[in-house]
């Protein structure tokens, strides 16, 4: 979960870095991506690769959707909500 949060916050920094032209968002992005990758690598020690990797990607997708809507005012449509539901169902089914 923390790895997914790091990747999502890194993505926010990527957007605010304006194509890596702003120093602090760019540095924070690199740090968060490295931290997320390290945490994901630790998770893979104790979990099947497919479950750990796809779970992080799924949670990251959900967080990116939420932050995109809340922070950047991106639109929320029925199709996007359906996609979020499918991603959530996939992550839940991986853990069964």
N, C-alpha and C positions, 0 to 999 in steps of 0.2 A: 504494500500500500504506500509506504513512504517512497519507494523507488518511483512509483507512478506519479506521486505528487511532485517529486524532484523533476521528472521529465516534463510534467505539465508546466510547472513554474519556469523551467528552462525555456519552454516554448513561448511563454509570455514574454520572457526577457528577449528571446529571439525577435519577436514582433516589435518590441520597444527599442531594440538596438538599431532599427532602421537599416537593415542589411549590413550589420556589423560596423556601422559608421559611428556608433556611440560607444565609448570605452566601457563604462561601468555596466550597462546592460549586457554588453558582449562578454565581459569577464564573468559576470554572474551566471550568464547562460552556460558558459563552458564549465564552470564549477558545478552547477546543478546537474548538467548532463553527465559529468564524470561521477558525481556522487550517486546519481540514479543508476548508472551502469555498475558501479561497485556494489550497491545494495542488491541489484538484480542478480549479480554474480553470486553473492552470498546466499540469496534465496534458492538459486539453482543447486547449491550443495545439498540441500535437504528435500528437494522437491523434483519431480520429473521436469525435464526441460520444457516440454510442451505446456504443462500446467503453469509453471512459473512464468515463462516468457509470454504466453498468451494472456495470462491474468494481468500482468503488468500493462501490456498493451491495451487490454480491454478497459481496465480502470483508468488508464491514462486517457483513453478516448472519451470516457464519460466525464472525467474532470475537465478535459479540454472543451467539451461541449458546454458544460456548466459555466466555466470561466469565460468562454467566448461570449455567452449570452449576458452574463453578469458584468463583466469588466469592459468588454468591447461593444456591447449592445448588438451582437449578432442576432439575426432573426431565429425564431423558434417556429418551425412549421410541423404539420402532422407527419410529413415524411421524415423529418429529422428525429422527431420523437419516436417514431416507429423504428428507425435505425438504432437509436439508443436502447430501446427495449430489446431488440435482437442481440445487440452486443452484450447487454446485461444477462440475457438468457444464456448466451454462449459461455460466458465466464462462470455462471452458476453451474451449468451442466458439466464443465470441466472438473469441478470439485466433487462430483458424485461418483 
